[in-house]
């Protein structure tokens, strides 16, 4: 029976993966930054070098931990965003490379922020990285897995879009104003948002572990990206609420600074080319299907 090690297991995605693996009878151990509370937890400090014996003997390692990117980016916040991703990934990848019993696969989170603000350009895994803070962080984040790859471990970098779930995340933050009839598009509304239903993301990760052929960057997004205006209209329609309260771009930038420019207002029309080529069956390929299920 495969043994799986996960960092970030208490987060939205990590907890969903733990439930999925547990239901399949696969033992899961979690890397935690506090004192372990059970035999299924292993303490670690992601900012420090990790002893190879700590991560030896697992069949798969999934690395998801990292500072949240939403909110105003102060210089301190930006350091936390970068360091929590790059340094922790470097430390984990080096430990795996030196482990006596290496995993067959190391799955590490990344994001569609890799592509930056690209307007209407169609983006797939071979597309060049964008410019700005988030693309730079994502490039370093993915490169930090190189020691594991050089040691012969299959490495997969999950370039995740907006993850939609009824348990939290971006959708939960949007629902309150929309339910009060105070929702609306952000800026021009023409920027492309690439998203994925949490259930599809979890199923895709399980597929990646089981099939063993995908490696490198994999776009974890649904096959139908939408504009911010379409997202707004679909959500408001399903909630049977108006969506008249547009947030001007300048107001978003005043409130959130760089995060508005590189997150809320950035346009990334990303397609899951490698998942589609591998024949992955999306349960929720359209936004209406995903939101209808979640709401």
VMD Tcl script that draws the C-alpha trace (Angstrom):
set ca {
  {0.00 0.00 0.00}
  {1.54 3.37 -1.03}
  {2.76 5.66 1.76}
  {2.16 9.34 1.14}
  {3.69 12.39 2.84}
  {1.97 15.80 2.54}
  {2.93 19.30 3.63}
  {0.12 21.84 3.92}
  {-2.29 19.04 4.83}
  {-4.51 21.35 6.90}
  {-5.18 23.70 4.00}
  {-8.07 23.64 1.54}
  {-6.34 21.42 -1.00}
  {-4.27 19.37 1.42}
  {-7.22 18.40 3.60}
  {-9.22 17.35 0.52}
  {-6.32 15.16 -0.65}
  {-5.97 13.60 2.79}
  {-9.68 12.69 2.74}
  {-9.37 11.22 -0.75}
  {-6.33 9.11 0.09}
  {-7.82 7.97 3.40}
  {-10.99 6.82 1.64}
  {-8.82 4.73 -0.67}
  {-7.02 3.14 2.27}
  {-3.69 4.86 1.63}
  {-1.82 5.89 4.79}
  {-1.02 9.60 4.83}
  {1.50 11.36 7.06}
  {1.59 15.15 7.39}
  {4.50 17.53 7.83}
  {3.46 20.03 10.51}
  {5.15 23.14 11.92}
  {4.03 22.44 15.50}
  {4.49 19.58 17.93}
  {2.95 16.39 16.46}
  {-0.39 15.43 17.96}
  {-0.56 11.92 16.51}
  {1.60 9.26 14.90}
  {0.43 10.52 11.51}
  {2.29 13.83 11.94}
  {5.97 14.68 11.52}
  {7.35 17.99 12.81}
  {9.46 20.12 10.47}
  {10.73 23.65 10.08}
  {10.37 24.55 6.39}
  {12.96 27.33 6.74}
  {15.73 24.92 7.78}
  {17.54 21.98 6.27}
  {15.68 18.69 6.69}
  {17.29 15.40 7.68}
  {16.93 12.91 4.78}
  {15.83 10.22 7.24}
  {12.73 12.30 7.98}
  {11.40 11.89 4.43}
  {12.79 8.45 3.58}
  {10.50 5.51 2.81}
  {7.55 7.29 1.21}
  {6.16 6.37 -2.20}
  {4.91 9.90 -2.94}
  {5.55 13.32 -1.42}
  {3.15 16.23 -2.01}
  {4.29 19.74 -1.07}
  {1.54 22.36 -0.73}
  {2.53 24.71 2.08}
  {3.03 28.44 1.50}
  {2.00 31.92 2.64}
  {-1.34 33.18 1.28}
  {-0.88 35.67 -1.55}
  {-4.08 37.68 -1.07}
  {-4.00 41.01 0.74}
  {-1.75 44.07 0.45}
  {1.84 43.19 -0.39}
  {4.22 44.91 1.96}
  {7.91 44.10 1.53}
  {7.65 41.79 4.56}
  {4.61 40.03 3.05}
  {6.44 39.55 -0.26}
  {9.42 38.01 1.55}
  {7.08 35.59 3.33}
  {5.35 34.68 0.06}
  {8.68 33.93 -1.63}
  {10.52 32.29 1.27}
  {7.60 30.09 2.33}
  {7.56 28.62 -1.17}
  {11.12 28.66 -2.46}
  {13.09 27.89 0.70}
  {10.72 25.17 1.90}
  {10.75 23.51 -1.54}
  {14.55 23.68 -1.76}
  {14.92 22.13 1.69}
  {12.43 19.36 0.97}
  {13.82 18.58 -2.50}
  {17.38 18.33 -1.16}
  {16.30 16.00 1.64}
  {14.43 13.78 -0.82}
  {17.45 13.67 -3.11}
  {19.60 12.38 -0.23}
  {17.02 10.01 1.24}
  {18.02 6.34 1.44}
  {14.60 5.28 0.11}
  {13.48 7.97 -2.30}
  {9.86 8.48 -3.38}
  {8.94 7.66 -6.95}
  {7.19 11.03 -7.32}
  {7.46 14.50 -5.80}
  {4.42 16.71 -6.49}
  {5.00 20.37 -5.68}
  {2.54 23.24 -5.85}
  {2.99 26.16 -8.23}
  {0.46 28.58 -9.74}
  {-0.79 30.08 -12.99}
  {0.77 33.26 -11.65}
  {3.80 31.87 -13.53}
  {2.34 33.32 -16.74}
  {1.73 36.85 -15.45}
  {-0.65 39.32 -17.09}
  {-1.00 38.13 -20.72}
  {-4.26 39.59 -22.03}
  {-6.02 37.27 -24.50}
  {-2.97 35.10 -25.23}
  {-3.66 31.36 -25.09}
  {-1.36 29.85 -22.46}
  {-0.28 26.22 -22.13}
  {2.58 24.58 -20.27}
  {5.30 25.45 -22.84}
  {4.35 29.16 -22.77}
  {7.05 31.51 -21.54}
  {6.84 32.94 -18.01}
  {5.48 36.44 -17.49}
  {7.00 39.46 -15.82}
  {6.49 40.70 -12.29}
  {6.73 39.47 -8.72}
  {4.46 36.41 -8.95}
  {6.00 35.04 -12.17}
  {9.46 35.43 -10.61}
  {8.37 33.61 -7.45}
  {6.78 30.80 -9.48}
  {9.94 30.35 -11.59}
  {12.08 30.06 -8.46}
  {9.49 27.85 -6.80}
  {9.54 25.35 -9.65}
  {13.34 25.49 -10.00}
  {13.64 24.68 -6.30}
  {12.50 21.11 -7.08}
  {15.58 20.52 -9.30}
  {17.60 18.56 -6.68}
  {14.84 15.94 -6.52}
  {14.62 15.72 -10.30}
  {18.41 15.42 -10.62}
  {18.27 12.50 -8.16}
  {15.92 10.59 -10.49}
  {12.65 11.40 -8.74}
  {9.70 12.15 -11.01}
  {8.77 15.77 -10.26}
  {5.42 17.37 -11.10}
  {4.83 21.12 -10.67}
  {1.12 21.89 -10.26}
  {0.37 25.28 -11.83}
  {-2.94 25.83 -10.08}
  {-5.61 28.34 -11.04}
  {-8.37 29.68 -8.79}
  {-9.55 26.66 -6.78}
  {-13.33 26.65 -6.30}
  {-14.71 24.93 -3.21}
  {-17.66 25.18 -0.84}
  {-15.22 24.71 2.06}
  {-13.30 27.98 1.70}
  {-10.87 29.71 -0.60}
  {-11.66 32.36 -3.20}
  {-15.33 31.41 -3.68}
  {-16.10 31.78 0.01}
  {-14.68 35.33 -0.04}
  {-16.81 36.23 -3.06}
  {-20.08 34.79 -1.81}
  {-20.81 37.27 0.98}
  {-20.99 40.45 -1.16}
  {-22.73 38.59 -3.99}
  {-25.40 37.18 -1.67}
  {-26.09 40.72 -0.46}
  {-26.43 41.90 -4.07}
  {-23.17 43.85 -3.79}
  {-21.12 41.81 -6.24}
  {-19.77 42.98 -9.55}
  {-16.89 42.76 -11.97}
  {-13.43 43.99 -11.08}
  {-11.86 46.58 -13.36}
  {-12.83 46.15 -17.01}
  {-13.99 42.58 -16.38}
  {-12.13 41.51 -19.55}
  {-9.29 39.81 -17.69}
  {-9.27 36.03 -18.00}
  {-9.62 33.95 -14.85}
  {-8.45 30.34 -14.97}
  {-10.15 28.17 -12.36}
  {-10.71 24.55 -11.31}
  {-13.23 22.75 -9.11}
  {-11.52 21.29 -6.03}
  {-12.86 17.81 -6.80}
  {-11.24 17.89 -10.25}
  {-7.96 19.10 -8.80}
  {-7.91 16.27 -6.25}
  {-8.84 13.69 -8.90}
  {-6.09 15.02 -11.19}
  {-3.45 14.73 -8.46}
  {-4.54 11.15 -7.72}
  {-4.38 10.44 -11.47}
  {-0.86 11.90 -11.67}
  {0.32 9.68 -8.82}
  {-1.25 6.53 -10.22}
  {-0.39 6.81 -13.92}
  {3.25 7.75 -13.50}
  {3.83 9.33 -16.91}
  {3.34 13.08 -16.36}
  {6.29 15.11 -15.12}
  {7.26 18.78 -15.13}
  {4.72 21.59 -15.26}
  {1.02 20.64 -15.40}
  {-1.67 23.32 -15.59}
  {-4.30 22.51 -12.96}
  {-7.19 24.45 -14.50}
  {-10.52 23.60 -16.10}
  {-10.61 23.53 -19.92}
  {-12.87 26.60 -20.08}
  {-11.34 29.77 -18.60}
  {-13.74 32.71 -18.31}
  {-13.48 36.46 -18.17}
  {-14.01 38.16 -14.84}
  {-17.25 39.60 -16.25}
  {-18.50 36.12 -17.18}
  {-17.52 34.76 -13.78}
  {-19.41 37.60 -12.11}
  {-22.49 37.14 -14.29}
  {-22.58 33.35 -13.77}
  {-22.21 33.58 -10.00}
  {-24.84 36.33 -9.67}
  {-27.25 34.44 -11.94}
  {-27.00 31.22 -9.91}
  {-27.48 33.17 -6.68}
  {-30.38 35.12 -8.27}
  {-28.80 38.39 -7.29}
  {-27.85 41.51 -9.24}
  {-24.18 42.27 -9.91}
  {-24.09 46.01 -10.51}
  {-21.36 47.08 -8.10}
  {-18.29 47.24 -10.33}
  {-14.96 47.76 -8.56}
  {-12.90 50.18 -10.69}
  {-9.32 49.15 -11.34}
  {-7.92 52.21 -9.58}
  {-9.97 51.41 -6.46}
  {-8.67 47.81 -6.41}
  {-5.11 49.10 -6.74}
  {-5.66 51.63 -3.95}
  {-6.97 48.88 -1.67}
  {-4.57 46.06 -2.56}
  {-1.61 47.62 -4.40}
  {0.50 45.09 -6.31}
  {-1.80 42.20 -5.46}
  {-4.58 43.89 -7.43}
  {-2.37 44.38 -10.49}
  {-0.83 40.89 -10.46}
  {-3.81 39.00 -9.06}
  {-7.31 40.46 -9.35}
  {-6.72 42.46 -12.55}
  {-4.19 40.20 -14.26}
  {-5.37 38.21 -17.28}
  {-4.23 34.61 -17.77}
  {-6.12 32.49 -20.30}
  {-4.66 29.14 -19.27}
  {-5.59 25.74 -20.70}
  {-4.83 22.27 -19.22}
  {-3.07 20.98 -22.33}
  {-1.13 18.19 -20.64}
  {-4.09 16.92 -18.60}
  {-6.25 16.95 -21.73}
  {-3.61 15.10 -23.75}
  {-3.43 12.50 -20.96}
  {-7.21 12.01 -21.24}
  {-8.11 13.32 -17.81}
  {-11.95 13.39 -17.48}
  {-13.05 16.69 -15.93}
  {-16.27 16.32 -13.95}
  {-16.82 20.08 -13.97}
  {-15.44 21.44 -17.27}
  {-17.58 24.61 -17.29}
  {-17.97 27.32 -14.66}
  {-21.76 26.94 -14.58}
  {-21.43 23.21 -13.82}
  {-18.85 23.84 -11.09}
  {-20.74 26.68 -9.37}
  {-24.08 24.91 -9.66}
  {-22.61 21.92 -7.84}
  {-20.88 24.02 -5.16}
  {-23.85 26.30 -4.48}
}
mol new
graphics top color blue
foreach p $ca { graphics top sphere $p radius 0.5 }
foreach p [lrange $ca 0 end-1] q [lrange $ca 1 end] { graphics top cylinder $p $q radius 0.2 }
display resetview
